[in-house]
Amino acid sequence: MDRETFKNNAKERIDEIFAKIDELEAKKEKAIGEAKAEYDEKMADLKAKKEELQAKYDKLVETSEENWEEVKEAFSSAAGSFKEGFSKIAGLFN
């Protein structure tokens, strides 16, 4: 995959992840008792990861060709870590 295609795909992933976080935030009222405390904790973790992912994307966009592979891998790893976080939060509503 060439650099521009990867950057475009990365932007789409960020948009999807951020929309999912917003969607989960809207469901907060459905969490009750201990689940609400756990929800708040997991959302705080996701929001921290969100900021980290945005920083990695910004670096991805600005990086030179010589650092491209390293920055690309770091972004991919950070984006992949959201799957587990989303699963944990979604489990609180089941």
N, CA, C and O of each residue as an XYZ file, in Angstrom:
376
protein
N       0.853     -1.164      0.000
C       0.000      0.000      0.000
C       0.901      1.230      0.000
O       1.843      1.318      0.787
N       0.608      2.174     -0.882
C       1.441      3.367     -0.926
C       1.105      4.317      0.224
O       0.105      4.156      0.923
N       1.955      5.287      0.390
C       1.866      6.193      1.536
C       0.555      6.970      1.581
O      -0.074      7.051      2.636
N       0.139      7.532      0.478
C      -1.094      8.328      0.443
C      -2.328      7.470      0.736
O      -3.235      7.903      1.447
N      -2.355      6.275      0.195
C      -3.482      5.373      0.457
C      -3.526      5.019      1.936
O      -4.595      4.997      2.546
N      -2.353      4.740      2.512
C      -2.308      4.409      3.934
C      -2.793      5.590      4.764
O      -3.574      5.399      5.696
N      -2.355      6.798      4.453
C      -2.778      7.983      5.210
C      -4.295      8.179      5.100
O      -4.951      8.514      6.087
N      -4.841      7.973      3.917
C      -6.291      8.105      3.742
C      -7.038      7.045      4.554
O      -8.044      7.344      5.197
N      -6.543      5.818      4.521
C      -7.163      4.745      5.301
C      -7.036      5.012      6.801
O      -7.955      4.736      7.572
N      -5.894      5.550      7.199
C      -5.678      5.877      8.612
C      -6.671      6.942      9.065
O      -7.220      6.850     10.163
N      -6.902      7.936      8.243
C      -7.861      8.993      8.583
C      -9.266      8.403      8.721
O     -10.008      8.782      9.626
N      -9.631      7.493      7.844
C     -10.936      6.834      7.933
C     -11.052      6.034      9.234
O     -12.098      6.053      9.882
N      -9.982      5.333      9.615
C      -9.994      4.558     10.866
C     -10.155      5.470     12.071
O     -10.909      5.163     12.994
N      -9.449      6.585     12.060
C      -9.577      7.548     13.161
C     -11.012      8.045     13.257
O     -11.588      8.089     14.344
N     -11.582      8.416     12.123
C     -12.962      8.913     12.128
C     -13.922      7.857     12.676
O     -14.820      8.179     13.455
N     -13.737      6.604     12.275
C     -14.592      5.515     12.753
C     -14.413      5.294     14.261
O     -15.393      5.124     14.986
N     -13.183      5.297     14.721
C     -12.893      5.091     16.143
C     -13.485      6.222     16.972
O     -14.117      5.977     18.000
N     -13.284      7.458     16.529
C     -13.801      8.595     17.281
C     -15.328      8.591     17.297
O     -15.933      8.954     18.305
N     -15.952      8.189     16.202
C     -17.415      8.092     16.170
C     -17.906      7.013     17.126
O     -18.923      7.193     17.795
N     -17.195      5.900     17.196
C     -17.565      4.812     18.108
C     -17.435      5.263     19.559
O     -18.274      4.919     20.392
N     -16.396      6.026     19.868
C     -16.235      6.552     21.225
C     -17.399      7.483     21.562
O     -17.947      7.421     22.663
N     -17.771      8.335     20.626
C     -18.916      9.228     20.849
C     -20.201      8.434     21.060
O     -21.023      8.787     21.906
N     -20.371      7.366     20.291
C     -21.548      6.498     20.422
C     -21.586      5.842     21.802
O     -22.638      5.776     22.438
N     -20.446      5.365     22.252
C     -20.373      4.742     23.577
C     -20.618      5.766     24.682
O     -21.241      5.458     25.698
N     -20.133      6.962     24.481
C     -20.347      8.022     25.462
C     -21.841      8.323     25.602
O     -22.322      8.609     26.699
N     -22.566      8.258     24.494
C     -24.006      8.504     24.526
C     -24.754      7.405     25.286
O     -25.852      7.648     25.789
N     -24.188      6.216     25.377
C     -24.824      5.093     26.077
C     -24.537      5.096     27.576
O     -25.018      4.225     28.301
N     -23.770      6.051     28.035
C     -23.341      6.087     29.429
C     -24.517      5.988     30.398
O     -24.404      5.337     31.437
N     -25.627      6.611     30.079
C     -26.778      6.631     30.981
C     -27.375      5.240     31.194
O     -28.077      5.015     32.180
N     -27.108      4.317     30.295
C     -27.640      2.958     30.426
C     -26.859      2.126     31.439
O     -27.346      1.101     31.915
N     -25.657      2.567     31.762
C     -24.833      1.843     32.735
C     -25.308      2.201     34.145
O     -25.592      3.363     34.437
N     -25.391      1.197     35.010
C     -25.848      1.439     36.373
C     -24.914      0.783     37.387
O     -24.218     -0.184     37.078
N     -24.916      1.325     38.595
C     -24.149      0.730     39.690
C     -22.675      0.563     39.395
O     -22.010      1.480     38.914
N     -22.176     -0.626     39.692
C     -20.756     -0.925     39.488
C     -20.373     -0.830     38.020
O     -19.244     -0.476     37.682
N     -21.325     -1.148     37.155
C     -21.040     -1.076     35.722
C     -20.725      0.359     35.317
O     -19.891      0.587     34.440
N     -21.386      1.327     35.948
C     -21.140      2.726     35.607
C     -19.719      3.128     35.996
O     -19.045      3.820     35.233
N     -19.258      2.707     37.166
C     -17.889      3.016     37.596
C     -16.876      2.369     36.652
O     -15.880      2.985     36.274
N     -17.145      1.131     36.283
C     -16.253      0.425     35.352
C     -16.285      1.097     33.984
O     -15.254      1.231     33.324
N     -17.473      1.515     33.567
C     -17.631      2.225     32.296
C     -16.771      3.481     32.300
O     -16.017      3.727     31.359
N     -16.888      4.280     33.370
C     -16.121      5.528     33.450
C     -14.617      5.265     33.353
O     -13.886      6.001     32.692
N     -14.172      4.203     34.025
C     -12.758      3.855     33.998
C     -12.310      3.461     32.584
O     -11.271      3.917     32.105
N     -13.085      2.632     31.942
C     -12.720      2.161     30.603
C     -12.813      3.291     29.567
O     -12.009      3.351     28.637
N     -13.797      4.186     29.735
C     -13.906      5.324     28.819
C     -12.722      6.268     28.991
O     -12.221      6.813     28.008
N     -12.275      6.465     30.212
C     -11.106      7.318     30.451
C      -9.885      6.732     29.742
O      -9.080      7.460     29.162
N      -9.764      5.414     29.799
C      -8.663      4.733     29.114
C      -8.774      4.924     27.597
O      -7.783      5.216     26.928
N      -9.988      4.755     27.062
C     -10.182      4.935     25.617
C      -9.892      6.366     25.189
O      -9.303      6.594     24.132
N     -10.300      7.319     25.998
C     -10.064      8.721     25.640
C      -8.573      9.038     25.646
O      -8.107      9.817     24.815
N      -7.826      8.453     26.561
C      -6.369      8.631     26.572
C      -5.762      8.017     25.314
O      -4.881      8.602     24.684
N      -6.249      6.825     24.960
C      -5.763      6.173     23.738
C      -6.147      6.983     22.508
O      -5.405      7.021     21.527
N      -7.312      7.634     22.562
C      -7.770      8.469     21.448
C      -6.778      9.609     21.217
O      -6.400      9.890     20.079
N      -6.361     10.263     22.299
C      -5.390     11.348     22.176
C      -4.060     10.832     21.648
O      -3.419     11.481     20.820
N      -3.649      9.669     22.126
C      -2.408      9.055     21.658
C      -2.501      8.724     20.167
O      -1.555      8.956     19.414
N      -3.639      8.185     19.753
C      -3.830      7.840     18.348
C      -3.802      9.088     17.469
O      -3.208      9.077     16.391
N      -4.440     10.157     17.926
C      -4.426     11.401     17.156
C      -2.998     11.911     17.001
O      -2.613     12.369     15.925
N      -2.217     11.834     18.066
C      -0.815     12.270     17.999
C      -0.022     11.409     17.019
O       0.803     11.922     16.262
N      -0.271     10.104     17.035
C       0.432      9.207     16.104
C       0.007      9.489     14.663
O       0.829      9.407     13.750
N      -1.266      9.821     14.453
C      -1.727     10.163     13.110
C      -1.060     11.460     12.646
O      -0.594     11.550     11.510
N      -1.015     12.457     13.521
C      -0.364     13.721     13.163
C       1.089     13.483     12.773
O       1.589     14.069     11.813
N       1.760     12.617     13.526
C       3.154     12.291     13.220
C       3.233     11.543     11.892
O       4.161     11.756     11.111
N       2.270     10.674     11.638
C       2.214      9.910     10.391
C       2.131     10.852      9.196
O       2.822     10.658      8.196
N       1.292     11.859      9.303
C       1.088     12.814      8.215
C       2.349     13.639      7.968
O       2.655     13.988      6.827
N       3.076     13.947      9.036
C       4.218     14.846      8.932
C       5.568     14.149      8.757
O       6.568     14.812      8.481
N       5.614     12.832      8.912
C       6.900     12.137      8.943
C       7.600     12.126      7.585
O       6.980     12.218      6.525
N       8.902     12.010      7.674
C       9.716     11.910      6.464
C       9.687     10.476      5.939
O       9.240      9.557      6.626
N      10.156     10.310      4.750
C      10.187      8.990      4.118
C      11.047      8.017      4.910
O      10.730      6.829      4.980
N      12.129      8.500      5.507
C      13.039      7.612      6.230
C      12.432      7.049      7.511
O      12.840      5.979      7.960
N      11.474      7.739      8.103
C      10.826      7.258      9.330
C       9.454      6.646      9.061
O       8.776      6.217      9.995
N       9.049      6.602      7.829
C       7.689      6.208      7.462
C       7.271      4.847      8.020
O       6.214      4.742      8.642
N       8.055      3.833      7.817
C       7.681      2.479      8.246
C       7.499      2.400      9.758
O       6.554      1.777     10.242
N       8.387      3.020     10.488
C       8.316      3.008     11.955
C       7.037      3.714     12.443
O       6.331      3.201     13.311
N       6.756      4.869     11.887
C       5.576      5.641     12.289
C       4.298      4.921     11.852
O       3.303      4.922     12.576
N       4.328      4.320     10.689
C       3.179      3.564     10.182
C       2.848      2.404     11.118
O       1.683      2.182     11.446
N       3.858      1.672     11.543
C       3.650      0.542     12.457
C       3.111      1.018     13.812
O       2.231      0.380     14.390
N       3.634      2.127     14.311
C       3.180      2.665     15.595
C       1.704      3.062     15.516
O       0.944      2.813     16.451
N       1.303      3.673     14.409
C      -0.101      4.052     14.232
C      -0.976      2.807     14.157
O      -2.014      2.739     14.815
N      -0.576      1.847     13.378
C      -1.368      0.616     13.215
C      -1.557     -0.099     14.545
O      -2.646     -0.591     14.843
N      -0.514     -0.156     15.331
C      -0.588     -0.791     16.642
C      -1.550     -0.039     17.557
O      -2.372     -0.656     18.235
N      -1.451      1.277     17.580
C      -2.328      2.088     18.427
C      -3.786      1.957     17.988
O      -4.677      1.860     18.831
N      -4.032      1.952     16.697
C      -5.403      1.816     16.200
C      -5.969      0.446     16.542
O      -7.149      0.328     16.873
N      -5.153     -0.575     16.465
C      -5.596     -1.934     16.776
C      -5.964     -2.122     18.233
O      -6.780     -2.984     18.558
N      -5.375     -1.331     19.113
C      -5.649     -1.488     20.546
C      -7.072     -1.080     20.915
O      -7.534     -1.397     22.012
N      -7.762     -0.399     20.042
C      -9.129      0.025     20.342
C     -10.121     -1.128     20.311
O     -11.131     -1.075     21.013
N      -9.873     -2.147     19.536
C     -10.806     -3.277     19.445
C     -11.073     -3.878     20.824
O     -12.222     -4.129     21.187
N     -10.021     -4.102     21.576
C     -10.169     -4.695     22.907
C     -10.936     -3.751     23.835
O     -11.813     -4.183     24.582
N     -10.604     -2.478     23.783
C     -11.285     -1.501     24.625
C     -12.763     -1.404     24.316
O     -13.588     -1.305     25.224
N     -13.101     -1.432     23.035
C     -14.507     -1.371     22.638
C     -15.251     -2.613     23.114
O     -16.390     -2.525     23.573
N     -14.612     -3.754     23.004
C     -15.243     -5.001     23.445
C     -15.540     -4.981     24.935
O     -16.606     -5.417     25.368
N     -14.599     -4.476     25.713
C     -14.788     -4.423     27.161
C     -15.954     -3.509     27.536
O     -16.757     -3.845     28.406
N     -16.041     -2.369     26.885
C     -17.131     -1.447     27.206
C     -18.467     -1.999     26.713
O     -19.471     -1.906     27.419
N     -18.487     -2.564     25.530
C     -19.730     -3.114     24.994
C     -20.261     -4.216     25.909
O     -21.474     -4.381     26.041
N     -19.361     -4.968     26.541
C     -19.759     -6.029     27.450
C     -20.499     -5.513     28.680
O     -21.246     -6.266     29.306
N     -20.312     -4.283     29.028
C     -20.996     -3.709     30.184
C     -22.491     -3.491     29.936
O     -23.266     -3.341     30.881
N     -22.886     -3.474     28.674
C     -24.279     -3.217     28.323
C     -25.042     -4.484     28.010
O     -26.224     -4.422     27.673
N     -24.398     -5.625     28.111
C     -25.063     -6.905     27.814
C     -25.628     -7.537     29.060
O     -26.219     -8.615     28.992
